[in-house]
């Protein structure tokens, strides 16, 4: 099923999503600070050159947890989030530059990043806007750059409580990515070592 939202709807979707994260920023930080996403970080870095310091955009950086990891490994992460509260936390926690930009109003430099780490963020983009957002991310990558994304699996779009989400299985995700200029290298399901029905996350 496809959803078609008006321009007014899209503004409201993003406003309410951001408000949800702003209002719950501290509880979100506490609830996710110990999440182990080392498999996801490795998936991005393993696909990039090992001998260089990498410019990495943490797209939907939240409170900055993963930027701290990239920085500790000697890379140059830059955060991006629509939530002003998350951006404040990210700068304080990581010391890294952080862009306060809405996902539907991105202003990214072209050919700026070696990798983009979109962990649990792209699912908040409505399906009708996803091709445009993905193309903007593609343009922000350097030649042979890598986009990593991890999102909740599903086959639905709409409101869940105070948050709007677009949930896809691999086939639909693959179509969106390929139509936006990306080539799929690999995909996997998380958490590791569980039956598929107990792996709610799709990573590509």
C-alpha positions as CSV (number, residue, x, y, z in Angstrom):
1,X,0.0,0.0,0.0
2,X,1.3,3.5,-0.9
3,X,0.6,6.6,1.1
4,X,0.3,10.0,-0.6
5,X,0.5,12.9,1.8
6,X,0.0,16.5,0.9
7,X,2.6,19.1,1.4
8,X,0.8,20.2,4.6
9,X,0.7,16.6,5.8
10,X,4.5,16.2,5.2
11,X,5.2,19.4,7.3
12,X,3.0,18.1,10.1
13,X,4.6,14.6,10.0
14,X,8.1,15.9,10.3
15,X,7.0,18.5,13.0
16,X,5.3,15.9,15.1
17,X,8.2,13.3,14.7
18,X,10.7,15.9,15.8
19,X,8.5,17.0,18.7
20,X,8.3,13.4,19.8
21,X,12.1,13.1,19.9
22,X,12.6,16.5,21.5
23,X,10.1,15.7,24.3
24,X,11.6,12.3,24.9
25,X,15.3,13.0,24.3
26,X,16.6,12.2,27.7
27,X,14.6,9.0,28.2
28,X,15.7,8.0,24.6
29,X,19.3,8.7,25.5
30,X,19.2,6.6,28.6
31,X,17.3,3.8,26.9
32,X,19.7,3.4,24.0
33,X,23.1,4.4,25.4
34,X,24.1,0.7,25.9
35,X,22.6,-0.7,22.7
36,X,25.2,-2.8,20.9
37,X,25.3,-1.7,17.3
38,X,28.9,-2.8,16.7
39,X,27.7,-5.2,13.9
40,X,26.2,-2.2,12.1
41,X,29.3,0.0,12.5
42,X,31.5,-2.8,11.3
43,X,29.3,-3.3,8.3
44,X,29.9,0.3,7.2
45,X,33.6,0.3,8.0
46,X,34.3,-3.1,6.4
47,X,33.0,-1.7,3.1
48,X,35.4,1.3,3.2
49,X,39.2,1.7,2.8
50,X,41.0,0.7,6.0
51,X,44.1,2.8,5.6
52,X,42.5,6.3,5.7
53,X,40.7,8.6,8.1
54,X,37.0,8.6,7.0
55,X,34.5,11.4,6.8
56,X,31.3,9.9,8.1
57,X,27.8,11.4,8.3
58,X,25.8,10.0,11.2
59,X,22.4,10.6,9.7
60,X,19.9,10.7,12.5
61,X,22.7,10.8,15.1
62,X,20.4,11.1,18.1
63,X,22.3,11.8,21.3
64,X,25.7,11.1,19.7
65,X,26.4,7.6,20.9
66,X,27.8,6.2,17.6
67,X,29.7,9.3,16.7
68,X,31.8,8.7,19.9
69,X,32.7,5.3,18.5
70,X,33.7,6.6,15.1
71,X,35.7,9.4,16.7
72,X,37.5,6.9,19.0
73,X,38.5,4.9,16.0
74,X,40.2,7.9,14.4
75,X,37.6,9.0,11.9
76,X,35.8,12.3,11.4
77,X,32.1,11.9,12.1
78,X,29.6,14.7,11.5
79,X,26.1,14.3,13.1
80,X,22.8,15.3,11.6
81,X,19.4,15.2,13.3
82,X,16.1,17.1,13.1
83,X,15.8,17.2,16.9
84,X,17.5,20.2,18.5
85,X,17.6,18.4,21.8
86,X,19.5,15.5,20.2
87,X,21.9,17.8,18.5
88,X,22.7,19.5,21.8
89,X,23.3,16.1,23.4
90,X,25.4,14.9,20.5
91,X,27.7,17.9,20.5
92,X,28.1,17.6,24.3
93,X,28.7,13.9,24.3
94,X,30.9,13.5,21.2
95,X,32.5,17.0,20.6
96,X,31.7,16.5,16.9
97,X,30.1,19.0,14.5
98,X,26.4,18.3,14.3
99,X,23.9,19.6,11.8
100,X,20.4,20.4,12.9
101,X,18.5,19.6,9.7
102,X,15.1,18.2,9.0
103,X,15.3,15.0,6.8
104,X,12.8,16.5,4.3
105,X,14.8,19.8,4.1
106,X,18.4,18.6,3.8
107,X,21.2,20.9,2.8
108,X,24.1,18.6,2.3
109,X,27.4,19.3,0.5
110,X,27.9,17.1,-2.5
111,X,30.9,14.7,-2.5
112,X,31.5,15.4,1.1
113,X,31.4,12.0,2.9
114,X,33.1,8.6,2.5
115,X,30.3,6.9,4.4
116,X,26.8,7.6,5.7
117,X,25.6,5.8,8.8
118,X,21.8,5.9,8.9
119,X,21.0,3.7,11.9
120,X,17.3,3.7,12.8
121,X,16.5,6.9,11.0
122,X,15.3,6.5,7.4
123,X,12.1,4.7,8.4
124,X,10.8,8.1,9.6
125,X,10.8,9.4,6.0
126,X,7.4,9.0,4.3
127,X,7.6,6.7,1.3
128,X,6.7,9.4,-1.3
129,X,9.7,11.5,-0.1
130,X,12.2,8.6,0.3
131,X,13.5,8.6,-3.3
132,X,14.4,12.3,-3.1
133,X,16.0,11.9,0.3
134,X,18.0,8.9,-0.8
135,X,19.2,10.7,-3.9
136,X,20.4,13.6,-1.7
137,X,22.3,11.2,0.4
138,X,23.8,9.6,-2.7
139,X,25.0,13.0,-3.9
140,X,26.6,13.7,-0.5
141,X,28.8,10.6,-0.9
142,X,32.2,10.6,-2.6
143,X,33.0,8.2,-5.4
144,X,32.8,4.6,-4.0
145,X,31.1,6.0,-0.9
146,X,28.9,3.7,1.2
147,X,25.5,4.2,2.8
148,X,24.6,1.9,5.7
149,X,21.0,1.8,6.8
150,X,19.2,-0.2,9.5
151,X,15.4,0.1,10.0
152,X,12.6,-1.8,11.6
153,X,11.1,-4.5,9.2
154,X,7.5,-4.5,8.2
155,X,5.0,-3.8,5.4
156,X,3.2,-0.7,6.7
157,X,3.2,3.0,6.8
158,X,1.5,5.5,9.1
159,X,1.2,6.6,12.6
160,X,2.2,4.5,15.6
161,X,1.4,6.7,18.6
162,X,3.1,10.0,18.2
163,X,5.6,8.9,15.5
164,X,5.1,8.3,11.8
165,X,7.0,5.5,10.2
166,X,7.5,3.6,6.9
167,X,8.4,0.0,7.4
168,X,9.7,-2.3,4.6
169,X,11.0,-5.7,4.0
170,X,14.2,-6.3,2.0
171,X,12.6,-6.4,-1.5
172,X,10.9,-3.0,-1.1
173,X,14.0,-1.4,0.4
174,X,16.2,-2.8,-2.4
175,X,13.9,-1.2,-5.0
176,X,14.0,2.3,-3.3
177,X,17.8,2.1,-3.0
178,X,18.5,0.9,-6.5
179,X,16.2,3.5,-8.0
180,X,18.1,6.2,-6.2
181,X,21.5,5.1,-7.6
182,X,22.7,2.7,-4.9
183,X,24.0,-0.9,-5.5
184,X,23.3,-3.4,-2.7
185,X,26.4,-5.0,-1.3
186,X,24.9,-7.1,1.4
187,X,22.0,-7.2,3.9
188,X,21.4,-8.9,7.2
189,X,18.9,-9.1,10.0
190,X,19.3,-8.2,13.6
191,X,19.8,-9.3,16.3
192,X,22.3,-11.9,15.3
193,X,21.7,-15.6,16.0
194,X,18.0,-15.4,16.3
195,X,15.2,-17.0,14.2
196,X,14.0,-14.6,11.5
197,X,10.7,-14.0,13.3
198,X,12.7,-12.6,16.2
199,X,14.9,-10.3,14.1
200,X,12.9,-7.1,13.8
201,X,15.7,-5.1,12.2
202,X,16.8,-5.1,8.5
203,X,20.3,-3.8,7.8
204,X,21.5,-2.9,4.3
